[in-house]
Amino acid sequence: MRDIVTGAKSVQEARACYAKEFAGYRRKEPTPYMEGLRFQPGKDTGDPDARVLSDQDLEQAAREGERRQQATG
């Protein structure tokens, strides 16, 4: 994915590379792309979005789901 986003590979090149790596993995050959990340993750990259549902909202939804399941089950 990163190679496509950065322009290092076209979609077709990335698909061909993945197919080659996957087949190599199945053959027990060295597969650098399957062994780990090919880049260093950035710092402070957490999701900046605000939470929409509170813990209480989630707990209430779970209780409602349990009641619904009991009523139909």
HTML snippet that shows the backbone in 3Dmol.js (N, CA, C, O; Angstrom):
<script src="https://3Dmol.org/build/3Dmol-min.js"></script>
<div id="view" style="width:600px;height:400px;position:relative"></div>
<script>
const pdb = `
ATOM      1  N   MET A   1       0.817  -1.183   0.000  1.00  0.00           N
ATOM      2  CA  MET A   1       0.000   0.000   0.000  1.00  0.00           C
ATOM      3  C   MET A   1       0.867   1.254   0.000  1.00  0.00           C
ATOM      4  O   MET A   1       0.626   2.190  -0.763  1.00  0.00           O
ATOM      5  N   ARG A   2       1.864   1.260   0.853  1.00  0.00           N
ATOM      6  CA  ARG A   2       2.724   2.443   0.951  1.00  0.00           C
ATOM      7  C   ARG A   2       3.428   2.705  -0.365  1.00  0.00           C
ATOM      8  O   ARG A   2       3.568   3.857  -0.777  1.00  0.00           O
ATOM      9  N   ASP A   3       3.877   1.638  -1.035  1.00  0.00           N
ATOM     10  CA  ASP A   3       4.565   1.814  -2.316  1.00  0.00           C
ATOM     11  C   ASP A   3       3.651   2.467  -3.348  1.00  0.00           C
ATOM     12  O   ASP A   3       4.115   3.243  -4.184  1.00  0.00           O
ATOM     13  N   ILE A   4       2.370   2.163  -3.296  1.00  0.00           N
ATOM     14  CA  ILE A   4       1.423   2.777  -4.227  1.00  0.00           C
ATOM     15  C   ILE A   4       1.226   4.243  -3.864  1.00  0.00           C
ATOM     16  O   ILE A   4       1.264   5.112  -4.735  1.00  0.00           O
ATOM     17  N   VAL A   5       1.017   4.519  -2.579  1.00  0.00           N
ATOM     18  CA  VAL A   5       0.765   5.884  -2.127  1.00  0.00           C
ATOM     19  C   VAL A   5       1.958   6.793  -2.420  1.00  0.00           C
ATOM     20  O   VAL A   5       1.781   7.945  -2.818  1.00  0.00           O
ATOM     21  N   THR A   6       3.156   6.284  -2.227  1.00  0.00           N
ATOM     22  CA  THR A   6       4.352   7.104  -2.455  1.00  0.00           C
ATOM     23  C   THR A   6       4.766   7.141  -3.920  1.00  0.00           C
ATOM     24  O   THR A   6       5.676   7.885  -4.285  1.00  0.00           O
ATOM     25  N   GLY A   7       4.111   6.351  -4.761  1.00  0.00           N
ATOM     26  CA  GLY A   7       4.454   6.345  -6.181  1.00  0.00           C
ATOM     27  C   GLY A   7       5.613   5.434  -6.535  1.00  0.00           C
ATOM     28  O   GLY A   7       6.083   5.441  -7.673  1.00  0.00           O
ATOM     29  N   ALA A   8       6.082   4.646  -5.568  1.00  0.00           N
ATOM     30  CA  ALA A   8       7.201   3.734  -5.839  1.00  0.00           C
ATOM     31  C   ALA A   8       6.775   2.598  -6.765  1.00  0.00           C
ATOM     32  O   ALA A   8       7.593   2.073  -7.521  1.00  0.00           O
ATOM     33  N   LYS A   9       5.493   2.216  -6.710  1.00  0.00           N
ATOM     34  CA  LYS A   9       4.980   1.138  -7.561  1.00  0.00           C
ATOM     35  C   LYS A   9       3.596   1.525  -8.058  1.00  0.00           C
ATOM     36  O   LYS A   9       2.843   2.215  -7.371  1.00  0.00           O
ATOM     37  N   SER A  10       3.277   1.072  -9.255  1.00  0.00           N
ATOM     38  CA  SER A  10       1.905   1.209  -9.741  1.00  0.00           C
ATOM     39  C   SER A  10       1.060   0.128  -9.070  1.00  0.00           C
ATOM     40  O   SER A  10       1.596  -0.773  -8.425  1.00  0.00           O
ATOM     41  N   VAL A  11      -0.246   0.218  -9.224  1.00  0.00           N
ATOM     42  CA  VAL A  11      -1.121  -0.801  -8.655  1.00  0.00           C
ATOM     43  C   VAL A  11      -0.759  -2.167  -9.231  1.00  0.00           C
ATOM     44  O   VAL A  11      -0.678  -3.151  -8.496  1.00  0.00           O
ATOM     45  N   GLN A  12      -0.543  -2.229 -10.530  1.00  0.00           N
ATOM     46  CA  GLN A  12      -0.202  -3.502 -11.165  1.00  0.00           C
ATOM     47  C   GLN A  12       1.134  -4.036 -10.645  1.00  0.00           C
ATOM     48  O   GLN A  12       1.268  -5.234 -10.395  1.00  0.00           O
ATOM     49  N   GLU A  13       2.114  -3.159 -10.483  1.00  0.00           N
ATOM     50  CA  GLU A  13       3.414  -3.589  -9.949  1.00  0.00           C
ATOM     51  C   GLU A  13       3.277  -4.088  -8.517  1.00  0.00           C
ATOM     52  O   GLU A  13       3.887  -5.093  -8.150  1.00  0.00           O
ATOM     53  N   ALA A  14       2.492  -3.405  -7.716  1.00  0.00           N
ATOM     54  CA  ALA A  14       2.305  -3.816  -6.321  1.00  0.00           C
ATOM     55  C   ALA A  14       1.597  -5.165  -6.245  1.00  0.00           C
ATOM     56  O   ALA A  14       1.961  -6.012  -5.430  1.00  0.00           O
ATOM     57  N   ARG A  15       0.591  -5.367  -7.089  1.00  0.00           N
ATOM     58  CA  ARG A  15      -0.110  -6.658  -7.101  1.00  0.00           C
ATOM     59  C   ARG A  15       0.834  -7.782  -7.506  1.00  0.00           C
ATOM     60  O   ARG A  15       0.812  -8.857  -6.906  1.00  0.00           O
ATOM     61  N   ALA A  16       1.662  -7.542  -8.521  1.00  0.00           N
ATOM     62  CA  ALA A  16       2.610  -8.561  -8.968  1.00  0.00           C
ATOM     63  C   ALA A  16       3.635  -8.863  -7.867  1.00  0.00           C
ATOM     64  O   ALA A  16       4.001 -10.017  -7.646  1.00  0.00           O
ATOM     65  N   CYS A  17       4.085  -7.816  -7.187  1.00  0.00           N
ATOM     66  CA  CYS A  17       5.054  -7.997  -6.095  1.00  0.00           C
ATOM     67  C   CYS A  17       4.420  -8.804  -4.965  1.00  0.00           C
ATOM     68  O   CYS A  17       5.051  -9.710  -4.419  1.00  0.00           O
ATOM     69  N   TYR A  18       3.184  -8.482  -4.613  1.00  0.00           N
ATOM     70  CA  TYR A  18       2.498  -9.218  -3.550  1.00  0.00           C
ATOM     71  C   TYR A  18       2.335 -10.685  -3.931  1.00  0.00           C
ATOM     72  O   TYR A  18       2.562 -11.571  -3.108  1.00  0.00           O
ATOM     73  N   ALA A  19       1.944 -10.942  -5.171  1.00  0.00           N
ATOM     74  CA  ALA A  19       1.777 -12.326  -5.617  1.00  0.00           C
ATOM     75  C   ALA A  19       3.095 -13.089  -5.515  1.00  0.00           C
ATOM     76  O   ALA A  19       3.127 -14.234  -5.066  1.00  0.00           O
ATOM     77  N   LYS A  20       4.174 -12.445  -5.935  1.00  0.00           N
ATOM     78  CA  LYS A  20       5.499 -13.086  -5.865  1.00  0.00           C
ATOM     79  C   LYS A  20       5.895 -13.351  -4.405  1.00  0.00           C
ATOM     80  O   LYS A  20       6.382 -14.435  -4.083  1.00  0.00           O
ATOM     81  N   GLU A  21       5.686 -12.373  -3.532  1.00  0.00           N
ATOM     82  CA  GLU A  21       6.018 -12.534  -2.117  1.00  0.00           C
ATOM     83  C   GLU A  21       5.166 -13.627  -1.475  1.00  0.00           C
ATOM     84  O   GLU A  21       5.683 -14.451  -0.721  1.00  0.00           O
ATOM     85  N   PHE A  22       3.872 -13.639  -1.766  1.00  0.00           N
ATOM     86  CA  PHE A  22       2.991 -14.632  -1.171  1.00  0.00           C
ATOM     87  C   PHE A  22       3.376 -16.036  -1.612  1.00  0.00           C
ATOM     88  O   PHE A  22       3.422 -16.957  -0.797  1.00  0.00           O
ATOM     89  N   ALA A  23       3.653 -16.200  -2.903  1.00  0.00           N
ATOM     90  CA  ALA A  23       4.071 -17.516  -3.393  1.00  0.00           C
ATOM     91  C   ALA A  23       5.405 -17.914  -2.751  1.00  0.00           C
ATOM     92  O   ALA A  23       5.593 -19.071  -2.376  1.00  0.00           O
ATOM     93  N   GLY A  24       6.322 -16.963  -2.625  1.00  0.00           N
ATOM     94  CA  GLY A  24       7.594 -17.241  -1.971  1.00  0.00           C
ATOM     95  C   GLY A  24       7.419 -17.649  -0.522  1.00  0.00           C
ATOM     96  O   GLY A  24       8.096 -18.555  -0.036  1.00  0.00           O
ATOM     97  N   TYR A  25       6.508 -16.979   0.165  1.00  0.00           N
ATOM     98  CA  TYR A  25       6.216 -17.323   1.557  1.00  0.00           C
ATOM     99  C   TYR A  25       5.725 -18.760   1.649  1.00  0.00           C
ATOM    100  O   TYR A  25       6.147 -19.510   2.529  1.00  0.00           O
ATOM    101  N   ARG A  26       4.837 -19.142   0.742  1.00  0.00           N
ATOM    102  CA  ARG A  26       4.312 -20.513   0.741  1.00  0.00           C
ATOM    103  C   ARG A  26       5.408 -21.527   0.427  1.00  0.00           C
ATOM    104  O   ARG A  26       5.347 -22.677   0.862  1.00  0.00           O
ATOM    105  N   ARG A  27       6.422 -21.085  -0.343  1.00  0.00           N
ATOM    106  CA  ARG A  27       7.551 -21.969  -0.682  1.00  0.00           C
ATOM    107  C   ARG A  27       8.627 -21.964   0.405  1.00  0.00           C
ATOM    108  O   ARG A  27       9.651 -22.635   0.276  1.00  0.00           O
ATOM    109  N   LYS A  28       8.387 -21.206   1.474  1.00  0.00           N
ATOM    110  CA  LYS A  28       9.352 -21.070   2.578  1.00  0.00           C
ATOM    111  C   LYS A  28      10.616 -20.351   2.130  1.00  0.00           C
ATOM    112  O   LYS A  28      11.695 -20.594   2.671  1.00  0.00           O
ATOM    113  N   GLU A  29      10.490 -19.475   1.152  1.00  0.00           N
ATOM    114  CA  GLU A  29      11.614 -18.661   0.688  1.00  0.00           C
ATOM    115  C   GLU A  29      11.639 -17.351   1.486  1.00  0.00           C
ATOM    116  O   GLU A  29      10.631 -16.971   2.082  1.00  0.00           O
ATOM    117  N   PRO A  30      12.784 -16.662   1.500  1.00  0.00           N
ATOM    118  CA  PRO A  30      12.819 -15.357   2.181  1.00  0.00           C
ATOM    119  C   PRO A  30      11.833 -14.382   1.515  1.00  0.00           C
ATOM    120  O   PRO A  30      11.796 -14.256   0.291  1.00  0.00           O
ATOM    121  N   THR A  31      11.056 -13.713   2.331  1.00  0.00           N
ATOM    122  CA  THR A  31      10.050 -12.778   1.818  1.00  0.00           C
ATOM    123  C   THR A  31      10.110 -11.482   2.627  1.00  0.00           C
ATOM    124  O   THR A  31       9.371 -11.328   3.599  1.00  0.00           O
ATOM    125  N   PRO A  32      10.975 -10.557   2.238  1.00  0.00           N
ATOM    126  CA  PRO A  32      11.165  -9.333   3.020  1.00  0.00           C
ATOM    127  C   PRO A  32       9.873  -8.540   3.264  1.00  0.00           C
ATOM    128  O   PRO A  32       9.687  -7.997   4.352  1.00  0.00           O
ATOM    129  N   TYR A  33       9.001  -8.468   2.291  1.00  0.00           N
ATOM    130  CA  TYR A  33       7.777  -7.699   2.471  1.00  0.00           C
ATOM    131  C   TYR A  33       6.821  -8.355   3.456  1.00  0.00           C
ATOM    132  O   TYR A  33       5.958  -7.675   4.011  1.00  0.00           O
ATOM    133  N   MET A  34       6.950  -9.654   3.688  1.00  0.00           N
ATOM    134  CA  MET A  34       6.063 -10.349   4.619  1.00  0.00           C
ATOM    135  C   MET A  34       6.635 -10.384   6.037  1.00  0.00           C
ATOM    136  O   MET A  34       5.952 -10.819   6.964  1.00  0.00           O
ATOM    137  N   GLU A  35       7.870  -9.937   6.216  1.00  0.00           N
ATOM    138  CA  GLU A  35       8.530 -10.058   7.513  1.00  0.00           C
ATOM    139  C   GLU A  35       8.297  -8.876   8.442  1.00  0.00           C
ATOM    140  O   GLU A  35       8.543  -8.991   9.643  1.00  0.00           O
ATOM    141  N   GLY A  36       7.839  -7.767   7.936  1.00  0.00           N
ATOM    142  CA  GLY A  36       7.613  -6.625   8.812  1.00  0.00           C
ATOM    143  C   GLY A  36       7.388  -5.357   8.025  1.00  0.00           C
ATOM    144  O   GLY A  36       7.379  -5.361   6.794  1.00  0.00           O
ATOM    145  N   LEU A  37       7.206  -4.272   8.753  1.00  0.00           N
ATOM    146  CA  LEU A  37       6.985  -2.984   8.112  1.00  0.00           C
ATOM    147  C   LEU A  37       8.207  -2.575   7.298  1.00  0.00           C
ATOM    148  O   LEU A  37       9.340  -2.863   7.685  1.00  0.00           O
ATOM    149  N   ARG A  38       7.981  -1.917   6.192  1.00  0.00           N
ATOM    150  CA  ARG A  38       9.062  -1.467   5.317  1.00  0.00           C
ATOM    151  C   ARG A  38       9.348   0.013   5.529  1.00  0.00           C
ATOM    152  O   ARG A  38      10.028   0.637   4.714  1.00  0.00           O
ATOM    153  N   PHE A  39       8.828   0.586   6.631  1.00  0.00           N
ATOM    154  CA  PHE A  39       9.033   2.000   6.941  1.00  0.00           C
ATOM    155  C   PHE A  39       8.965   2.176   8.448  1.00  0.00           C
ATOM    156  O   PHE A  39       8.476   1.300   9.162  1.00  0.00           O
ATOM    157  N   GLN A  40       9.444   3.281   8.916  1.00  0.00           N
ATOM    158  CA  GLN A  40       9.377   3.591  10.341  1.00  0.00           C
ATOM    159  C   GLN A  40       8.085   4.360  10.619  1.00  0.00           C
ATOM    160  O   GLN A  40       7.852   5.412  10.023  1.00  0.00           O
ATOM    161  N   PRO A  41       7.254   3.852  11.507  1.00  0.00           N
ATOM    162  CA  PRO A  41       6.033   4.584  11.841  1.00  0.00           C
ATOM    163  C   PRO A  41       6.365   5.951  12.437  1.00  0.00           C
ATOM    164  O   PRO A  41       7.361   6.104  13.144  1.00  0.00           O
ATOM    165  N   GLY A  42       5.535   6.927  12.149  1.00  0.00           N
ATOM    166  CA  GLY A  42       5.737   8.263  12.689  1.00  0.00           C
ATOM    167  C   GLY A  42       5.386   8.333  14.161  1.00  0.00           C
ATOM    168  O   GLY A  42       4.842   7.384  14.726  1.00  0.00           O
ATOM    169  N   LYS A  43       5.691   9.433  14.763  1.00  0.00           N
ATOM    170  CA  LYS A  43       5.375   9.672  16.175  1.00  0.00           C
ATOM    171  C   LYS A  43       4.089  10.495  16.261  1.00  0.00           C
ATOM    172  O   LYS A  43       3.772  11.254  15.345  1.00  0.00           O
ATOM    173  N   ASP A  44       3.367  10.344  17.340  1.00  0.00           N
ATOM    174  CA  ASP A  44       2.138  11.104  17.575  1.00  0.00           C
ATOM    175  C   ASP A  44       1.182  11.008  16.392  1.00  0.00           C
ATOM    176  O   ASP A  44       0.702  12.022  15.886  1.00  0.00           O
ATOM    177  N   THR A  45       0.911   9.785  15.958  1.00  0.00           N
ATOM    178  CA  THR A  45       0.041   9.582  14.797  1.00  0.00           C
ATOM    179  C   THR A  45      -1.314   9.018  15.198  1.00  0.00           C
ATOM    180  O   THR A  45      -1.995   8.392  14.385  1.00  0.00           O
ATOM    181  N   GLY A  46      -1.705   9.234  16.439  1.00  0.00           N
ATOM    182  CA  GLY A  46      -2.988   8.745  16.906  1.00  0.00           C
ATOM    183  C   GLY A  46      -4.140   9.396  16.155  1.00  0.00           C
ATOM    184  O   GLY A  46      -3.969  10.419  15.491  1.00  0.00           O
ATOM    185  N   ASP A  47      -5.282   8.804  16.266  1.00  0.00           N
ATOM    186  CA  ASP A  47      -6.472   9.317  15.615  1.00  0.00           C
ATOM    187  C   ASP A  47      -6.911  10.606  16.317  1.00  0.00           C
ATOM    188  O   ASP A  47      -7.226  10.573  17.507  1.00  0.00           O
ATOM    189  N   PRO A  48      -6.939  11.727  15.614  1.00  0.00           N
ATOM    190  CA  PRO A  48      -7.286  12.997  16.251  1.00  0.00           C
ATOM    191  C   PRO A  48      -8.796  13.216  16.393  1.00  0.00           C
ATOM    192  O   PRO A  48      -9.228  14.231  16.940  1.00  0.00           O
ATOM    193  N   ASP A  49      -9.576  12.290  15.914  1.00  0.00           N
ATOM    194  CA  ASP A  49     -11.025  12.445  15.944  1.00  0.00           C
ATOM    195  C   ASP A  49     -11.558  12.390  17.374  1.00  0.00           C
ATOM    196  O   ASP A  49     -10.935  11.799  18.256  1.00  0.00           O
ATOM    197  N   ALA A  50     -12.708  13.007  17.591  1.00  0.00           N
ATOM    198  CA  ALA A  50     -13.355  12.986  18.900  1.00  0.00           C
ATOM    199  C   ALA A  50     -14.280  11.784  18.990  1.00  0.00           C
ATOM    200  O   ALA A  50     -14.890  11.376  18.002  1.00  0.00           O
ATOM    201  N   ARG A  51     -14.373  11.236  20.162  1.00  0.00           N
ATOM    202  CA  ARG A  51     -15.212  10.078  20.415  1.00  0.00           C
ATOM    203  C   ARG A  51     -16.688  10.452  20.304  1.00  0.00           C
ATOM    204  O   ARG A  51     -17.094  11.507  20.790  1.00  0.00           O
ATOM    205  N   VAL A  52     -17.490   9.603  19.675  1.00  0.00           N
ATOM    206  CA  VAL A  52     -18.916   9.869  19.497  1.00  0.00           C
ATOM    207  C   VAL A  52     -19.744   9.154  20.550  1.00  0.00           C
ATOM    208  O   VAL A  52     -20.713   9.721  21.055  1.00  0.00           O
ATOM    209  N   LEU A  53     -19.388   7.923  20.895  1.00  0.00           N
ATOM    210  CA  LEU A  53     -20.132   7.140  21.876  1.00  0.00           C
ATOM    211  C   LEU A  53     -19.345   7.058  23.184  1.00  0.00           C
ATOM    212  O   LEU A  53     -18.144   6.787  23.185  1.00  0.00           O
ATOM    213  N   SER A  54     -20.037   7.296  24.284  1.00  0.00           N
ATOM    214  CA  SER A  54     -19.401   7.185  25.601  1.00  0.00           C
ATOM    215  C   SER A  54     -19.405   5.722  26.038  1.00  0.00           C
ATOM    216  O   SER A  54     -20.050   4.877  25.417  1.00  0.00           O
ATOM    217  N   ASP A  55     -18.677   5.440  27.115  1.00  0.00           N
ATOM    218  CA  ASP A  55     -18.700   4.087  27.673  1.00  0.00           C
ATOM    219  C   ASP A  55     -20.126   3.711  28.073  1.00  0.00           C
ATOM    220  O   ASP A  55     -20.547   2.569  27.886  1.00  0.00           O
ATOM    221  N   GLN A  56     -20.856   4.662  28.616  1.00  0.00           N
ATOM    222  CA  GLN A  56     -22.228   4.405  29.026  1.00  0.00           C
ATOM    223  C   GLN A  56     -23.102   4.068  27.801  1.00  0.00           C
ATOM    224  O   GLN A  56     -23.937   3.166  27.867  1.00  0.00           O
ATOM    225  N   ASP A  57     -22.909   4.789  26.696  1.00  0.00           N
ATOM    226  CA  ASP A  57     -23.658   4.488  25.469  1.00  0.00           C
ATOM    227  C   ASP A  57     -23.386   3.061  25.005  1.00  0.00           C
ATOM    228  O   ASP A  57     -24.307   2.341  24.618  1.00  0.00           O
ATOM    229  N   LEU A  58     -22.135   2.662  25.044  1.00  0.00           N
ATOM    230  CA  LEU A  58     -21.763   1.316  24.598  1.00  0.00           C
ATOM    231  C   LEU A  58     -22.329   0.250  25.523  1.00  0.00           C
ATOM    232  O   LEU A  58     -22.802  -0.789  25.064  1.00  0.00           O
ATOM    233  N   GLU A  59     -22.280   0.505  26.823  1.00  0.00           N
ATOM    234  CA  GLU A  59     -22.835  -0.448  27.788  1.00  0.00           C
ATOM    235  C   GLU A  59     -24.345  -0.585  27.605  1.00  0.00           C
ATOM    236  O   GLU A  59     -24.880  -1.692  27.664  1.00  0.00           O
ATOM    237  N   GLN A  60     -25.035   0.543  27.381  1.00  0.00           N
ATOM    238  CA  GLN A  60     -26.478   0.500  27.172  1.00  0.00           C
ATOM    239  C   GLN A  60     -26.820  -0.279  25.907  1.00  0.00           C
ATOM    240  O   GLN A  60     -27.758  -1.076  25.900  1.00  0.00           O
ATOM    241  N   ALA A  61     -26.066  -0.049  24.845  1.00  0.00           N
ATOM    242  CA  ALA A  61     -26.304  -0.771  23.595  1.00  0.00           C
ATOM    243  C   ALA A  61     -26.102  -2.270  23.799  1.00  0.00           C
ATOM    244  O   ALA A  61     -26.858  -3.077  23.257  1.00  0.00           O
ATOM    245  N   ALA A  62     -25.090  -2.646  24.575  1.00  0.00           N
ATOM    246  CA  ALA A  62     -24.848  -4.068  24.843  1.00  0.00           C
ATOM    247  C   ALA A  62     -26.006  -4.669  25.628  1.00  0.00           C
ATOM    248  O   ALA A  62     -26.447  -5.779  25.332  1.00  0.00           O
ATOM    249  N   ARG A  63     -26.497  -3.947  26.622  1.00  0.00           N
ATOM    250  CA  ARG A  63     -27.649  -4.435  27.402  1.00  0.00           C
ATOM    251  C   ARG A  63     -28.879  -4.601  26.506  1.00  0.00           C
ATOM    252  O   ARG A  63     -29.589  -5.602  26.599  1.00  0.00           O
ATOM    253  N   GLU A  64     -29.124  -3.624  25.645  1.00  0.00           N
ATOM    254  CA  GLU A  64     -30.266  -3.713  24.727  1.00  0.00           C
ATOM    255  C   GLU A  64     -30.126  -4.897  23.783  1.00  0.00           C
ATOM    256  O   GLU A  64     -31.105  -5.578  23.479  1.00  0.00           O
ATOM    257  N   GLY A  65     -28.906  -5.138  23.324  1.00  0.00           N
ATOM    258  CA  GLY A  65     -28.657  -6.284  22.451  1.00  0.00           C
ATOM    259  C   GLY A  65     -28.907  -7.598  23.167  1.00  0.00           C
ATOM    260  O   GLY A  65     -29.474  -8.528  22.592  1.00  0.00           O
ATOM    261  N   GLU A  66     -28.484  -7.677  24.420  1.00  0.00           N
ATOM    262  CA  GLU A  66     -28.724  -8.898  25.203  1.00  0.00           C
ATOM    263  C   GLU A  66     -30.219  -9.126  25.406  1.00  0.00           C
ATOM    264  O   GLU A  66     -30.707 -10.249  25.285  1.00  0.00           O
ATOM    265  N   ARG A  67     -30.948  -8.039  25.720  1.00  0.00           N
ATOM    266  CA  ARG A  67     -32.405  -8.179  25.892  1.00  0.00           C
ATOM    267  C   ARG A  67     -33.068  -8.613  24.582  1.00  0.00           C
ATOM    268  O   ARG A  67     -33.961  -9.461  24.589  1.00  0.00           O
ATOM    269  N   ARG A  68     -32.644  -8.049  23.488  1.00  0.00           N
ATOM    270  CA  ARG A  68     -33.224  -8.392  22.192  1.00  0.00           C
ATOM    271  C   ARG A  68     -32.934  -9.864  21.875  1.00  0.00           C
ATOM    272  O   ARG A  68     -33.807 -10.584  21.391  1.00  0.00           O
ATOM    273  N   GLN A  69     -31.717 -10.296  22.150  1.00  0.00           N
ATOM    274  CA  GLN A  69     -31.353 -11.695  21.872  1.00  0.00           C
ATOM    275  C   GLN A  69     -32.167 -12.640  22.744  1.00  0.00           C
ATOM    276  O   GLN A  69     -32.613 -13.684  22.269  1.00  0.00           O
ATOM    277  N   GLN A  70     -32.365 -12.297  23.994  1.00  0.00           N
ATOM    278  CA  GLN A  70     -33.163 -13.139  24.895  1.00  0.00           C
ATOM    279  C   GLN A  70     -34.618 -13.205  24.441  1.00  0.00           C
ATOM    280  O   GLN A  70     -35.260 -14.249  24.554  1.00  0.00           O
ATOM    281  N   ALA A  71     -35.132 -12.101  23.933  1.00  0.00           N
ATOM    282  CA  ALA A  71     -36.526 -12.052  23.504  1.00  0.00           C
ATOM    283  C   ALA A  71     -36.763 -12.884  22.242  1.00  0.00           C
ATOM    284  O   ALA A  71     -37.857 -13.412  22.046  1.00  0.00           O
ATOM    285  N   THR A  72     -35.749 -13.003  21.391  1.00  0.00           N
ATOM    286  CA  THR A  72     -35.906 -13.760  20.139  1.00  0.00           C
ATOM    287  C   THR A  72     -35.344 -15.167  20.245  1.00  0.00           C
ATOM    288  O   THR A  72     -35.631 -16.014  19.399  1.00  0.00           O
ATOM    289  N   GLY A  73     -34.553 -15.424  21.268  1.00  0.00           N
ATOM    290  CA  GLY A  73     -33.870 -16.705  21.364  1.00  0.00           C
ATOM    291  C   GLY A  73     -34.558 -17.694  22.148  1.00  0.00           C
ATOM    292  O   GLY A  73     -34.070 -18.814  22.295  1.00  0.00           O
TER     293      GLY A  73
END
`;
const viewer = $3Dmol.createViewer("view");
viewer.addModel(pdb, "pdb");
viewer.setStyle({}, {cartoon: {color: "spectrum"}});
viewer.zoomTo();
viewer.render();
</script>
